[in-house]
Amino acid sequence: MAEMASVAPTTGGQYHWVSEFAPPGYQAFLSYVVGGGAGIGWLGVLGWQTLVTSIAFQAGTEIQGLLALNYDSYVFERWHGTMFVMAVIVFAFVFNTLLASRLNLVEGAILVVHIFGFFCMLVPLWVLAPRTPSSIVWTQFHDGGWNSTGLSTLIGLITSVLPLLGADASVHMAEEVQDAARTLPQSMMWSINLNGLMGWLTAITFCYCIGDLDKVLETKTKYPFIQVIFNVTKSYPATNFLTSIVLLMATFSCVTIMASASRQMFAFGRDKGLPGSAWLSRVHPTLGVPVNAVVMSTVISILLSLINVGSTVAFNSLVSLGSGTLMVSYIVCIGCFMWRRWAGEAIPPAKFSLGAWALPVNIAAMCYLSLVFIIAFFPAVPLPVLDAESMNWSSLIFTIVVIWAMAYYFIWSRHVYEGPVKFVKKPDNDDGPNLSRATDQSKTL
């Protein structure tokens, strides 16, 4: 995707790439209907909104976790968590409207906090925690009730994928970035490599420091990492401080994700892919941001958070849809890029290119993403524990949204939606298919 971002850096992201690289005759339909969390069609919109709510839920319930740790009398209530989630969402809204001009400066500061917090979190664990023997860490497996180490490992892939999900978020800010064809690929690669390494070291550290796994999982804070920190430091202030770093990162991640979600909604609306497209695609004359899209993103996220009041399981099932839809977006746009290579169609030169490794990397990515997409819809618990309440209903929601999007397309949108490829400027002296070196030619931010 970093290569595609360099070829066609545009706020539309995946739905734009599908429109541009898909076989002629299928471009508009695929970019409109086929959805994934990062910008393709209807599921793209829903996927990004669930990601906003999901990260806000993490931040809000971490506050509850600290309350439970510090006050024995505190009782977890779902509506408490929902109110905290709404507060985080509103904070993200304010930042993406009134303070949008400061977003780049704040994100730079948060990067410093991110690196600083990594060492603040791990150094005390390295120094103070009793060590679990390496023989247990590396050779003892817990199947979580699946009765198969292999299947349990596959289910666990989702846990390792989620922290790296949405690396394309920067793509949806393309039209607000200087030299996007170079900057975006660098941002995406640095994000994946740096956070992947930090996440790997963190996971290994916690495996050595976790102690009694069953007791940690039963923590009253609902967050095992909070309990591990407290068990190691034996200090409420230290635990509060270290957890607050994670909380701060989650809160500002919500700000960034809302920025990407609103830009994706703005871009799809600009291409007449959503109801109320004219309203969604307006840019505020003073603030210079798509305020209407930010407002809609905020409203949708708050409405989704209300599901938690009735059932946390239902809420988790819905927000887990984001991972599945993101996988689809990646699969489809990479598949279209592969088709163009195999068909011998022209691909404009880019400032970031995989060269001879492009096709092998694309094939490996397709295989892995296809596997993760299937696993994303597995239930969180196995039989016989699995019941209607603990079932992962995101597969049903996914199907309903696809059917609705297809119906809406054939009834109305196919008459007005042409896909962004129609607005792409051909390279000079090129009589071939429309391909862009930069952004689409419709109104940009």
Order of alpha helices (4+ residues) and beta strands (2+ residues): alpha-alpha-alpha-alpha-alpha-alpha-alpha-alpha-alpha-alpha-alpha-alpha-alpha-alpha-alpha-alpha-alpha-alpha-alpha
